[in-house]
């Protein structure tokens, strides 16, 4: 094992993270050629026929996208075929894994699926990996790092399975309509362009598709299935503002902080997530923008109904959408000409000349843990259990002019801001502010921000003060030893290794 610049243990042979200013030489900027289809007759009657036709054999790498989220049935259909054929040493590269993908557990334990690349994972599959059942290391990428790896040829995909809610017989398709409508399909675009074989699965086959996001020139095969999944589960997670008084205070203080720092201004760009606190920040920001008659340039990322409302009120000129989080966002794609689709590369790929994240003024992000150096964990909980992953966390933290982490100081009687954290997902050098209900900490490197806040009425404290306050409330947390065995690694957007994920203690 080696250690990187953050002092974290990483496996030998992997590129250690050396800081955000020292990564350009590690970026593989060579693009492999896009792969366009030569197939004229694309209709395939079943997955079984497809497996024979390609053919799909032992040792292949198969990819999927996560726009259907916990309603996804596409990966499970493919997993059933892998199980039936008893294929071995299969690598999976889904952009995310959810509880619905529990059938994968059996294939991992049976050594049929032996390696996984993904950006986010929770549920039974995360648990079985944490217990050490996956033969090879889980590789956790960012939303921008995944297309970088695919386009550079670092992650070679044999077959991409693309769930498309509406498609024609040639493979032109989109996610705006159909019984499984999920909106934008931005995470599937790199797979569509660079996988060796590209397969569209759809449950809404029509004669002609207007304004497709998935393009027939790349698609080899089309399979009409009864259902892509459970439509009601496509909208997953919280998409309403929190009613919790502590989180509402955090949201209000976050917008006050943005205002005090001069970021609520004409032309501002903004991104926040779909959690309750994040949406509460959007609601508070909306009120301020209306009050000041501010018109921003764009909001981006995963789009929610709250951002759609702000766009339709004229508060943001454009929405850049890589995935839709709710039905309001899906519907907006059909009526708002400035609600624009973007690929994961356009969103956050560090090899892209002008990714959208680099134009962000402010991003609001969450945390499961934050340490004294502003490093953030959103991959595991305080006990080391895998519960998520970077997604766009590291990408937006790098690109935005102001990165704000919003979090309760303590949750479930455990401190969230502490001296050390289980794993590092996002390096602290890209984090500017931590907003809690007990005070706001500014990264000491951001002396410009501290200067602007010296006369502020906000409660500005040091990170050490937040740590001490948390300890006074919870007691000093008991340090637990880690299992030395690694079950996964966390890759920064450039492909270097930020940290290792340890096997759960006692497993």
TANORJO-V393168 format. One record per residue. N is the residue number from 0. RES is the residue in three letters. PHI is phi in whole degrees, 0 to 359 (none if undefined). Layout:
BEGIN
n=(N;N)
res=(RES;RES)
phi=(PHI;PHI)
END
This chain:
BEGIN
n=(0;1;2;3;4;5;6;7;8;9;10;11;12;13;14;15;16;17;18;19;20;21;22;23;24;25;26;27;28;29;30;31;32;33;34;35;36;37;38;39;40;41;42;43;44;45;46;47;48;49;50;51;52;53;54;55;56;57;58;59;60;61;62;63;64;65;66;67;68;69;70;71;72;73;74;75;76;77;78;79;80;81;82;83;84;85;86;87;88;89;90;91;92;93;94;95;96;97;98;99;100;101;102;103;104;105;106;107;108;109;110;111;112;113;114;115;116;117;118;119;120;121;122;123;124;125;126;127;128;129;130;131;132;133;134;135;136;137;138;139;140;141;142;143;144;145;146;147;148;149;150;151;152;153;154;155;156;157;158;159;160;161;162;163;164;165;166;167;168;169;170;171;172;173;174;175;176;177;178;179;180;181;182;183;184;185;186;187;188;189;190;191;192;193;194;195;196;197;198;199;200;201;202;203;204;205;206;207;208;209;210;211;212;213;214;215;216;217;218;219;220;221;222;223;224;225;226;227;228;229;230;231;232;233;234;235;236;237;238;239;240;241;242;243;244;245;246;247;248;249;250;251;252;253;254;255;256;257;258;259;260;261;262;263;264;265;266;267;268;269;270;271;272;273;274;275;276;277;278;279;280;281;282;283;284;285;286;287;288;289;290;291;292;293;294;295;296;297;298;299;300;301;302;303;304;305;306;307;308;309;310;311;312;313;314;315;316;317;318;319;320;321;322;323;324;325;326;327;328;329;330;331;332;333;334;335;336;337;338;339;340;341;342;343;344;345;346;347;348;349;350;351;352;353;354;355;356;357;358;359;360;361;362;363;364;365;366;367;368;369;370;371;372;373;374;375;376;377;378;379;380;381;382;383;384;385;386;387;388;389;390;391;392;393;394;395;396;397;398;399;400;401;402;403;404;405;406;407;408;409;410;411;412;413;414;415;416;417;418;419;420;421;422;423;424;425;426;427;428;429;430;431;432;433;434;435;436;437;438;439;440;441;442;443;444;445;446;447;448;449;450;451;452;453;454;455;456;457;458;459;460;461;462;463;464;465;466;467;468;469;470;471;472;473;474;475;476;477;478;479;480;481;482;483;484;485;486;487;488;489;490;491;492;493;494;495;496;497;498;499;500;501;502;503;504;505;506)
res=(UNK;UNK;UNK;UNK;UNK;UNK;UNK;UNK;UNK;UNK;UNK;UNK;UNK;UNK;UNK;UNK;UNK;UNK;UNK;UNK;UNK;UNK;UNK;UNK;UNK;UNK;UNK;UNK;UNK;UNK;UNK;UNK;UNK;UNK;UNK;UNK;UNK;UNK;UNK;UNK;UNK;UNK;UNK;UNK;UNK;UNK;UNK;UNK;UNK;UNK;UNK;UNK;UNK;UNK;UNK;UNK;UNK;UNK;UNK;UNK;UNK;UNK;UNK;UNK;UNK;UNK;UNK;UNK;UNK;UNK;UNK;UNK;UNK;UNK;UNK;UNK;UNK;UNK;UNK;UNK;UNK;UNK;UNK;UNK;UNK;UNK;UNK;UNK;UNK;UNK;UNK;UNK;UNK;UNK;UNK;UNK;UNK;UNK;UNK;UNK;UNK;UNK;UNK;UNK;UNK;UNK;UNK;UNK;UNK;UNK;UNK;UNK;UNK;UNK;UNK;UNK;UNK;UNK;UNK;UNK;UNK;UNK;UNK;UNK;UNK;UNK;UNK;UNK;UNK;UNK;UNK;UNK;UNK;UNK;UNK;UNK;UNK;UNK;UNK;UNK;UNK;UNK;UNK;UNK;UNK;UNK;UNK;UNK;UNK;UNK;UNK;UNK;UNK;UNK;UNK;UNK;UNK;UNK;UNK;UNK;UNK;UNK;UNK;UNK;UNK;UNK;UNK;UNK;UNK;UNK;UNK;UNK;UNK;UNK;UNK;UNK;UNK;UNK;UNK;UNK;UNK;UNK;UNK;UNK;UNK;UNK;UNK;UNK;UNK;UNK;UNK;UNK;UNK;UNK;UNK;UNK;UNK;UNK;UNK;UNK;UNK;UNK;UNK;UNK;UNK;UNK;UNK;UNK;UNK;UNK;UNK;UNK;UNK;UNK;UNK;UNK;UNK;UNK;UNK;UNK;UNK;UNK;UNK;UNK;UNK;UNK;UNK;UNK;UNK;UNK;UNK;UNK;UNK;UNK;UNK;UNK;UNK;UNK;UNK;UNK;UNK;UNK;UNK;UNK;UNK;UNK;UNK;UNK;UNK;UNK;UNK;UNK;UNK;UNK;UNK;UNK;UNK;UNK;UNK;UNK;UNK;UNK;UNK;UNK;UNK;UNK;UNK;UNK;UNK;UNK;UNK;UNK;UNK;UNK;UNK;UNK;UNK;UNK;UNK;UNK;UNK;UNK;UNK;UNK;UNK;UNK;UNK;UNK;UNK;UNK;UNK;UNK;UNK;UNK;UNK;UNK;UNK;UNK;UNK;UNK;UNK;UNK;UNK;UNK;UNK;UNK;UNK;UNK;UNK;UNK;UNK;UNK;UNK;UNK;UNK;UNK;UNK;UNK;UNK;UNK;UNK;UNK;UNK;UNK;UNK;UNK;UNK;UNK;UNK;UNK;UNK;UNK;UNK;UNK;UNK;UNK;UNK;UNK;UNK;UNK;UNK;UNK;UNK;UNK;UNK;UNK;UNK;UNK;UNK;UNK;UNK;UNK;UNK;UNK;UNK;UNK;UNK;UNK;UNK;UNK;UNK;UNK;UNK;UNK;UNK;UNK;UNK;UNK;UNK;UNK;UNK;UNK;UNK;UNK;UNK;UNK;UNK;UNK;UNK;UNK;UNK;UNK;UNK;UNK;UNK;UNK;UNK;UNK;UNK;UNK;UNK;UNK;UNK;UNK;UNK;UNK;UNK;UNK;UNK;UNK;UNK;UNK;UNK;UNK;UNK;UNK;UNK;UNK;UNK;UNK;UNK;UNK;UNK;UNK;UNK;UNK;UNK;UNK;UNK;UNK;UNK;UNK;UNK;UNK;UNK;UNK;UNK;UNK;UNK;UNK;UNK;UNK;UNK;UNK;UNK;UNK;UNK;UNK;UNK;UNK;UNK;UNK;UNK;UNK;UNK;UNK;UNK;UNK;UNK;UNK;UNK;UNK;UNK;UNK;UNK;UNK;UNK;UNK;UNK;UNK;UNK;UNK;UNK;UNK;UNK;UNK;UNK;UNK;UNK;UNK;UNK;UNK;UNK;UNK;UNK;UNK;UNK;UNK;UNK;UNK;UNK;UNK;UNK;UNK;UNK;UNK;UNK;UNK;UNK;UNK;UNK;UNK;UNK;UNK;UNK;UNK;UNK;UNK;UNK;UNK;UNK;UNK;UNK;UNK;UNK;UNK;UNK)
phi=(none;241;239;260;292;270;78;261;282;226;293;298;91;259;286;283;296;236;104;289;268;238;253;298;291;272;290;273;274;286;264;286;294;298;247;261;280;246;279;261;266;257;290;236;280;202;295;300;297;297;301;286;290;293;274;266;229;308;85;281;249;242;237;212;247;245;295;275;46;284;261;292;247;294;298;294;298;290;299;297;289;299;297;299;272;55;291;235;53;276;257;251;228;280;291;199;231;237;305;300;271;305;305;294;304;297;291;292;293;270;63;273;258;244;213;222;250;202;253;201;204;211;93;302;293;299;296;291;291;299;276;95;277;287;298;247;289;294;247;259;260;261;296;274;291;296;296;301;294;290;290;274;86;293;250;267;256;282;223;257;258;246;286;236;299;222;212;262;287;268;103;291;197;205;249;277;225;108;294;247;308;229;88;299;237;299;281;266;292;298;298;302;274;241;292;294;228;236;237;266;248;218;247;219;263;233;287;213;250;273;50;290;264;268;250;298;298;259;267;269;220;231;237;271;244;296;204;279;156;256;301;293;269;296;275;236;86;281;232;234;294;297;252;293;298;292;291;295;297;300;298;296;294;297;290;298;295;303;294;297;271;81;268;270;208;301;85;296;239;207;216;214;266;251;285;301;292;299;290;296;297;299;296;294;294;304;299;291;294;296;299;271;57;270;240;276;276;203;242;216;101;282;262;246;301;293;290;299;301;296;296;287;278;85;278;229;293;222;242;256;241;257;199;261;263;205;292;297;292;298;296;298;301;274;235;251;293;261;267;252;281;216;280;298;293;298;291;209;293;295;277;290;297;224;295;302;301;286;260;287;279;227;232;252;231;258;198;264;205;224;254;295;258;72;296;238;247;232;261;234;273;292;258;90;282;288;227;184;152;297;55;267;303;294;296;288;298;293;279;288;290;224;254;244;262;252;198;299;293;227;221;53;65;242;289;266;265;209;293;229;235;298;221;258;263;235;293;298;292;257;252;257;219;242;251;236;289;254;146;240;255;251;302;301;289;268;296;296;290;299;296;294;261;297;251;285;274;290;275;265;228;275;296;296;295;298;297;296;296;296;296;297;273;249;85;290;296;286;287;248;284;265;295;291;289;262;249;193;227;252;262;287;297;270;97;284;263;279;199;253;259;273;300;298;300;85;257)
END
